[in-house]
Amino acid sequence: MKNLFFAVPVVALALIFAGCSKKNNGPSTTASVMLVNGCNGTTGIYAKVNNSNFGPSNIAYFGNSGYQTIAAGSAVNMNFYLISPAGTPLTAGSPTFTAGDHYSVFVGGIVTGPDFVVATDDLTAPSSGNAKVRFINLGSDNLNESFSIGAATLDSNVDYGQYTAFSEIAANSGVGVLVQDPAHIQPAYIAQLTSQAFSAGKIYTIMLTGTYNGTGSTALKLTVINNN
């Protein structure tokens, strides 16, 4: 698995909801970036890049912006804010985006201690009849997660703030997805999808959010993000 870029949190406060997805291809001087709200305790967030609004005006908890075109370059000034209380700074960072590449920028953790996370997205098509899947751990409990689809464990020891490489799996109409810390086998520590479809040719990210002692939208939860 890969370590992620974390920025310094700034402030906090708030609650829940869900999102979008679309890909825009720009000229060779641009990259494409998907913004993802995986921050427990937010009703919605928005972003500014170099002090200008970037992407949707409200990305709900569990939601995403779809791919947005961004000028490539180093030390891009990116800031995230809460929708409620309006305009409250949440977290910020200065990532580098390479022309022609694709990225997901996650806001994770919990609203009182958020993290800014950048992942490079390999959108190369999977083999015929297959899908591609990866996992990112944005739960705020520092659990060491194993990631399984069906009977196959695709990765293990995925700590908070880490993500796996994409793995190819056979396309299917419904299979179980399980994320679990082997040191904590109680149901409260387990997040799963009992019957998730993965379509041939598609690329997915499975995102873990929440906390094991949370309830409702703040409990451990898996969200499937379409990357293409």
Secondary structure as UniProt FT lines:
FT   STRAND          2..3
FT   TURN            28..29
FT   STRAND          30..37
FT   STRAND          44..49
FT   TURN            50..51
FT   STRAND          52..60
FT   TURN            61..62
FT   STRAND          64..71
FT   STRAND          78..82
FT   TURN            83..87
FT   STRAND          88..93
FT   TURN            99..100
FT   STRAND          102..110
FT   TURN            111..112
FT   STRAND          113..120
FT   TURN            128..129
FT   STRAND          130..137
FT   TURN            140..141
FT   STRAND          145..149
FT   TURN            150..151
FT   STRAND          152..158
FT   TURN            160..161
FT   STRAND          162..163
FT   STRAND          167..170
FT   STRAND          172..181
FT   TURN            182..183
FT   HELIX           187..189
FT   STRAND          191..198
FT   TURN            200..201
FT   STRAND          203..209
FT   TURN            212..213
FT   HELIX           216..218
FT   STRAND          221..226
//
